[in-house]
Amino acid sequence: MGVLWVAVKAQPHVFTISVLASALYAAMTVATAQVLGWTTEEVVLPAFESGRTTAGALAGAATAIVGVALLKAIGVAGRRFYAGLMQYRLQAEYRRSVTRQYLRLPLAWHHRHPAGQLLSNANADVEAVWAPIAPLPMAVGVVFMLLIAAVSILFTDLVVAGVGFLVFPAIALINVVYQRRLSPVATRAQQLRAEVSEVAHESFEGGLVVKTLGREGAETERFTERAEALRDANVAVGRIRGLFDPVLEALPNLGVLAVLLIGSLRLEAGAMSPGDLVNVAYLFTLLSWPIRALGWVLGEVPRSVVGWERVRGVLDATGSLPYGDGSLNGSAEGGATALEVREVRFTYAAADEDAKGRRVLHDVSFAADSGRTIAVVGPTGSGKSTLTSLLVRLVDPADGSVLLDGTDLREVRRGGVAATAALVLQQTFLFDDTVRGNVTLGLDVPDERVWEALRLAQAEGFVAALAGGLDTRVGERGATLSGGQRQRLALARALVRRPRLLVLDDATSSVDPQVEARILQNLRDAQAGEGDGGATVVVVAYRKATISLADEVVYLEHGRVTARGEHAELLERSEGYRNLVNAYERAEAEQEAVEGGEEALA
């Protein structure tokens, strides 16, 4: 009832119209009996008695019958249209609400919830929540019919009415048992829908891995296992519904039989007339329809409640990033501190809420002036990518603070950081859109500015060579482009916004060193041309050629800053840094030698 009341409060006018239409249908259903009775008494029987009838009498009977039928049809159409309108509006509204909540919740929350489950919450669960809405107005409206028929039965014969009305507590009792049996099974089925969606999503996301490693069979088996479990759960739901639905359908008819049996005894005893018995039996026949309509609603309630609990679990989730009223107005001029990281600590929450999280950053501190380039270097697992997420406030530090232009990012208004800072990841994502659409992402900028960003990202040449230029569609996830081309488009996407803080998380790893050097040189030239000192660039780098272009290097090891300074200086005084950079350089040289040998053999 609580879930259904939420629906009524959300769409009161539409619900009222649909209920009134349903009440009109119910009233005309009862009126049909009255019209047929009147026609029989006033037109049919006199015609048999006199052997003739008049055109006026026939016209009057036809008008009454057609009029009732027309009003009944209007009631059916209005009920169905507005009930459907209410249902689809609620589904759309809650899908939007769930999606908006996904966008509000921080990255840490998404780490604990698989994408397949989130898709299921926004689709299957929302659909299940409002499944009872379609029959609800009909069920509410036909209560009007139920009341009229019940009052008429009570005035006809109290004994027969008492016997017939035993149907209602029986239905209530059976429904309680029904809910208790079905709810846990329906909950399991809803969870399995999410799991099937999750496995499918992972398989599609990792399609390249699945095919290159020949894992099609294993993935098919994994999906089959979950799909068969969902099938079994749905069969269990259907089995329970198949057991209880016929009982709920049969009870009104059993009530009619009981009324006829007791009524026959009352008739023999002279307590009621044959007309009264026929009238009561017919009215009980009418009662079967509203009872059946209520049963349809009750049959959808278990899935609705389960879906509601899963949807509310998303809508009530906490942990969204708080925002302040501050703004980043670009107050840092050339030579002034633009970026400052103060004793930052960060811990990833464990998948199990009762388990202890894993700390990846320990008291990390450094600063960068406007227009400077900082290279962040460190072995795998040292916290580099986590640090880049903190710099653009995808997550907040557990302790410490990140400041841009002297303002703590937690004090900046919503959207303020995104308008000032840009992050380009190693794993790029392109939409199935044009080159222009992927670079601008809805930003209203002229094509000249798009070409400028492409030039800085060293993407101008290959885009110009495409058949449609900026209007060329790149396919799903940029399938028609190479890895290096996708990275350069992602970089252009960031540069077209002219950020004052540009964070590159190994964002040029798929391009060759010469192209990477030109990209970084273009960024430095662009910085030099800016009147306010240009953008501050933080780059997670591995190649020695890239690192050497930075003004300063921050070396991370086990989540701590163990060394800072210029590249040449760190090579001299930090053994860990020297070993790491030289190891990357040797590995790259060996890879180039192998590739060169393969080309020579070819």
TAZIHU-V359473 format. One record per residue. N is the residue number from 1. SS is DSSP state (H for helix, E for strand, C for the rest). PSI is psi in radians with two decimals (none if undefined). D_CENTER is the distance of its C-alpha to the mean C-alpha in whole Angstrom. Layout:
n ss psi d_center
N SS PSI D_CENTER
N SS PSI D_CENTER
This chain:
n ss psi d_center
1 C -0.61 25
2 H -0.74 23
3 H -0.78 20
4 H -0.59 22
5 H -0.61 23
6 H -0.75 20
7 H -0.75 19
8 H -0.74 23
9 H -0.55 23
10 H -0.59 20
11 C 1.11 22
12 H -0.70 25
13 H -0.80 27
14 H -0.72 25
15 H -0.75 26
16 H -0.78 29
17 H -0.76 30
18 H -0.65 29
19 H -0.71 31
20 H -0.70 34
21 H -0.69 33
22 H -0.68 33
23 H -0.66 36
24 H -0.77 38
25 H -0.77 37
26 H -0.77 39
27 H -0.72 42
28 H -0.48 43
29 H -0.78 42
30 H -0.68 45
31 H -0.47 47
32 H -0.74 47
33 H -0.73 49
34 H -0.73 51
35 H -0.75 52
36 H -0.70 53
37 H -0.79 55
38 H -0.73 57
39 H -0.70 57
40 H -0.80 59
41 H -0.69 61
42 H -0.36 62
43 H -0.90 62
44 H -0.94 62
45 H -0.78 65
46 H -0.61 67
47 H -0.69 67
48 H -0.65 68
49 H -0.72 71
50 H -0.26 72
51 C 0.08 71
52 C 2.90 70
53 C 3.07 67
54 C 2.75 66
55 H -0.60 64
56 H -0.74 63
57 H -0.77 62
58 H -0.72 60
59 H -0.72 58
60 H -0.77 58
61 H -0.78 56
62 H -0.72 54
63 H -0.74 53
64 H -0.79 52
65 H -0.82 50
66 H -0.67 48
67 H -0.81 47
68 H -0.75 46
69 H -0.68 44
70 H -0.79 43
71 H -0.63 41
72 H -0.73 40
73 H -0.68 38
74 H -0.72 37
75 H -0.75 35
76 H -0.83 33
77 H -0.80 32
78 H -0.72 31
79 H -0.84 30
80 H -0.74 27
81 H -0.89 26
82 H -0.52 25
83 H -0.77 24
84 H -0.72 22
85 H -0.76 21
86 H -0.79 20
87 H -0.83 18
88 H -0.55 16
89 H -0.75 16
90 H -0.73 14
91 H -0.79 11
92 H -0.75 11
93 H -0.77 12
94 H -0.50 9
95 H -0.72 6
96 H -0.71 8
97 H -0.76 9
98 H -0.76 5
99 H -0.74 5
100 H -0.65 9
101 H -0.68 9
102 H -0.73 7
103 H -0.53 10
104 H -0.61 12
105 C 2.53 12
106 C 2.92 15
107 H -0.58 15
108 H -0.63 17
109 H -0.73 14
110 H -0.50 12
111 H -0.47 15
112 C -0.06 15
113 C 2.00 12
114 C 2.64 12
115 H -0.65 9
116 H -0.68 9
117 H -0.68 9
118 H -0.67 5
119 H -0.71 5
120 H -0.71 7
121 H -0.77 6
122 H -0.32 3
123 H -1.35 6
124 H -0.72 10
125 H -0.75 10
126 H -0.70 9
127 H -0.71 12
128 H -0.65 14
129 H -0.78 14
130 C 0.29 16
131 C -0.62 18
132 C -0.12 21
133 H -0.62 21
134 H -0.84 22
135 H -0.15 25
136 H -0.91 25
137 H -0.64 27
138 H -0.77 30
139 H -0.72 30
140 H -0.73 31
141 H -0.69 33
142 H -0.12 35
143 H -0.55 36
144 H -0.79 39
145 H -0.71 40
146 H -0.78 40
147 H -0.77 42
148 H -0.84 45
149 H -0.71 45
150 H -0.76 46
151 H -0.75 48
152 H -0.71 50
153 H -0.74 50
154 H -0.67 51
155 H -0.38 54
156 H -0.92 55
157 C 2.08 56
158 H -0.63 55
159 H -0.88 55
160 H -0.69 53
161 H -0.75 51
162 H -0.69 50
163 H -0.79 50
164 H -0.63 48
165 C -0.11 45
166 H -0.30 45
167 H -0.65 42
168 H -0.87 40
169 H -0.53 40
170 H -0.73 40
171 H -0.74 37
172 H -0.77 36
173 H -0.81 37
174 H -0.65 35
175 H -0.66 32
176 H -0.82 32
177 H -0.71 33
178 H -0.84 30
179 H -0.76 27
180 H -0.59 29
181 H -0.67 29
182 H -0.57 26
183 H -0.89 23
184 H -0.61 23
185 H -0.70 23
186 H -0.65 20
187 H -0.78 19
188 H -0.73 20
189 H -0.73 18
190 H -0.71 15
191 H -0.70 15
192 H -0.55 16
193 H -0.75 14
194 H -0.69 11
195 H -0.69 15
196 H -0.77 15
197 H -0.67 12
198 H -0.80 13
199 H -0.75 16
200 H -0.76 16
201 H -0.77 13
202 H -0.72 16
203 H -0.72 19
204 H -0.73 18
205 H -0.71 17
206 C 0.56 21
207 H -0.68 22
208 H -0.74 25
209 H -0.76 26
210 H -0.78 26
211 H -0.74 28
212 H -0.50 31
213 C 0.12 31
214 C 0.69 31
215 C 0.31 29
216 H -0.77 28
217 H -0.76 29
218 H -0.72 28
219 H -0.68 24
220 H -0.74 25
221 H -0.71 27
222 H -0.75 24
223 H -0.71 21
224 H -0.72 24
225 H -0.83 24
226 H -0.68 21
227 H -0.68 21
228 H -0.61 24
229 H -0.70 23
230 H -0.72 20
231 H -0.81 23
232 H -0.68 25
233 H -0.73 23
234 H -0.63 22
235 H -0.69 26
236 H -0.72 27
237 H -0.81 25
238 H -0.60 27
239 H -0.76 30
240 H -0.76 29
241 H -0.65 29
242 H -0.44 31
243 H -0.74 34
244 H -0.60 33
245 H -0.79 32
246 H -0.59 36
247 H -0.80 37
248 H -0.59 35
249 H -0.62 36
250 H -0.49 40
251 H -0.80 41
252 H -0.69 41
253 H -0.64 44
254 H -0.62 45
255 H -0.70 46
256 H -0.75 48
257 H -0.71 50
258 H -0.70 51
259 H -0.76 52
260 H -0.69 54
261 H -0.94 55
262 H -0.65 56
263 H -0.65 57
264 H -0.72 60
265 H -0.73 61
266 H -0.59 61
267 H -0.75 63
268 H -0.58 65
269 C -0.08 66
270 C 0.27 66
271 C -0.28 64
272 C 2.78 62
273 C 2.83 62
274 H -0.68 61
275 H -0.71 59
276 H -0.71 58
277 H -0.79 56
278 H -0.72 55
279 H -0.83 53
280 H -0.76 52
281 H -0.73 51
282 H -0.71 49
283 H -0.66 47
284 H -0.56 46
285 H -0.69 45
286 H -0.61 43
287 H -0.45 41
288 H -0.52 40
289 H -0.93 37
290 H -0.60 36
291 H -0.71 36
292 H -0.69 34
293 H -0.74 31
294 H -0.63 31
295 H -0.63 30
296 H -0.72 27
297 H -0.83 26
298 H -0.56 27
299 H -0.50 26
300 H -0.21 22
301 H -0.76 22
302 H -0.83 21
303 H -0.63 18
304 H -0.78 17
305 H -0.73 18
306 H -0.81 16
307 H -0.68 13
308 H -0.75 14
309 H -0.67 15
310 H -0.69 12
311 H -0.76 9
312 H -0.52 12
313 H -0.58 12
314 H -0.85 9
315 H -0.48 11
316 C 0.02 14
317 C 2.46 14
318 C 3.05 17
319 C 0.13 18
320 C 2.62 16
321 C 2.24 19
322 C 2.62 22
323 C 2.68 24
324 C -2.78 27
325 C 0.04 29
326 E 2.89 31
327 C 2.73 31
328 C 1.75 32
329 C 0.24 34
330 C 0.71 36
331 C -0.30 39
332 C 2.05 40
333 C 3.05 43
334 C 2.25 44
335 C -0.25 45
336 C 2.75 43
337 E 2.05 41
338 E -0.66 37
339 E 2.31 35
340 E 2.26 36
341 E 2.08 35
342 E 1.89 36
343 E 0.92 36
344 E 2.34 33
345 E 2.55 31
346 E 2.40 28
347 E 2.24 27
348 E 2.27 24
349 C 2.52 23
350 C 2.66 23
351 C -0.65 21
352 C 2.11 23
353 C -0.42 23
354 C -0.21 27
355 C 2.84 28
356 C 2.42 29
357 C 3.00 27
358 E 2.09 28
359 E 2.27 30
360 E -0.32 30
361 E 2.37 32
362 E 1.85 35
363 E 0.87 37
364 E 2.23 36
365 E 2.37 38
366 E 2.93 39
367 E 2.70 39
368 E 2.33 39
369 E 2.83 41
370 C 2.33 40
371 C 0.04 40
372 C 2.75 40
373 E 2.17 39
374 E 2.24 38
375 E 2.22 37
376 E 2.09 36
377 E 2.53 37
378 E 2.79 37
379 C 2.93 36
380 C 2.33 33
381 C 0.18 31
382 C -0.13 33
383 C 0.27 30
384 H -0.86 30
385 H -0.63 27
386 H -0.71 26
387 H -0.73 28
388 H -0.62 27
389 H -0.61 23
390 H -0.63 25
391 H -0.49 27
392 C 0.22 24
393 C 0.82 23
394 C -0.51 20
395 C 2.86 21
396 C 2.57 24
397 C 2.64 27
398 C -0.67 28
399 E 2.79 32
400 E -2.99 33
401 E 2.73 32
402 E 2.21 31
403 E 2.39 33
404 E 2.22 33
405 C 0.59 36
406 C 0.08 37
407 E 2.22 34
408 E 2.30 31
409 H -0.46 28
410 H -0.25 27
411 H -0.02 29
412 E 2.53 27
413 C 2.83 25
414 C 2.30 22
415 C -0.16 22
416 H -0.72 25
417 H -0.76 25
418 H -0.49 23
419 H -0.24 26
420 H -0.58 28
421 E 2.62 27
422 E 2.46 25
423 E 2.28 25
424 E 2.09 25
425 C 2.84 24
426 C -0.76 26
427 C 1.79 23
428 C 2.71 22
429 C 2.15 19
430 C 2.48 20
431 C 2.79 18
432 C 1.30 20
433 C -3.09 22
434 E 2.94 25
435 H -0.77 27
436 H -0.81 27
437 H -0.63 23
438 H -0.49 23
439 H -0.75 25
440 H -0.59 25
441 C 0.83 21
442 C -0.12 22
443 C 2.31 24
444 C 1.59 27
445 C 2.61 30
446 C 2.80 33
447 H -0.50 34
448 H -0.67 37
449 H -0.58 34
450 H -0.78 32
451 H -0.62 35
452 H -0.76 36
453 H -0.70 33
454 H -0.65 33
455 H -0.77 37
456 H -0.59 36
457 C 0.12 34
458 C 0.59 37
459 C -0.05 34
460 H -0.72 36
461 H -0.89 39
462 H -0.49 36
463 H -0.72 34
464 H -0.50 37
465 H -0.24 38
466 C 2.61 35
467 C -0.70 36
468 C 0.08 34
469 H -2.23 34
470 H -0.34 31
471 H 0.10 30
472 C 2.25 30
473 E 2.40 26
474 C -0.06 26
475 C 2.98 23
476 H 2.20 20
477 H 0.42 20
478 H 0.67 24
479 C -0.42 25
480 C -0.02 28
481 C 2.78 29
482 C 2.95 31
483 H -0.74 29
484 H -0.67 32
485 H -0.69 31
486 H -0.72 27
487 H -0.69 28
488 H -0.61 30
489 H -0.67 28
490 H -0.67 25
491 H -0.72 28
492 H -0.62 29
493 H -0.69 26
494 H -0.73 26
495 H -0.52 30
496 C -0.37 30
497 C -0.09 28
498 C 1.04 32
499 C 2.68 30
500 C -0.21 33
501 E 2.05 31
502 E 2.09 30
503 E 2.11 29
504 E 1.92 29
505 E 1.46 28
506 C 0.73 30
507 C -0.05 29
508 C 0.40 32
509 C -0.42 33
510 C 0.04 32
511 C 2.73 35
512 C 2.79 39
513 H -0.62 41
514 H -0.75 43
515 H -0.70 39
516 H -0.74 38
517 H -0.69 41
518 H -0.66 41
519 H -0.85 38
520 H -0.63 39
521 H -0.67 42
522 H -0.70 40
523 H -0.71 38
524 H -0.72 41
525 H -0.70 43
526 H -0.65 40
527 H -0.75 40
528 H -0.51 44
529 H -0.18 44
530 C 2.36 42
531 C -0.44 44
532 C 0.28 42
533 C -0.18 42
534 C 3.14 39
535 C 2.59 36
536 E 2.28 36
537 E 2.22 35
538 E 2.08 33
539 E 2.19 33
540 E 2.05 33
541 C 2.72 35
542 C -0.62 37
543 C 2.42 40
544 H -0.63 43
545 H -0.65 44
546 H -0.79 40
547 H -0.66 41
548 H -0.33 45
549 C -0.21 43
550 C 2.63 42
551 C -0.51 44
552 E 2.61 43
553 E 2.32 41
554 E 2.05 39
555 E 2.08 40
556 E 2.43 37
557 E 2.10 38
558 C 0.65 36
559 C 0.21 34
560 E 2.58 37
561 E 1.89 39
562 E -0.25 42
563 E 2.56 44
564 E 2.58 44
565 E -2.98 46
566 C 2.77 47
567 H -0.88 46
568 H -0.64 50
569 H -0.76 50
570 H -0.54 48
571 H -0.53 49
572 H -0.74 52
573 H -0.10 51
574 C 1.87 48
575 H -0.74 49
576 H -0.77 45
577 H -0.80 44
578 H -0.80 47
579 H -0.70 46
580 H -0.87 43
581 H -0.75 43
582 H -0.62 46
583 H -0.75 44
584 H -0.71 41
585 H -0.72 44
586 H -0.75 46
587 H -0.70 43
588 H -0.70 42
589 H -0.72 46
590 H -0.69 46
591 H -0.72 43
592 H -0.65 45
593 H -0.73 48
594 H -0.79 46
595 H -0.67 45
596 H -0.68 48
597 H -0.68 50
598 H -0.67 48
599 H -0.68 48
600 H -0.70 52
601 H -0.61 52
602 C none 50
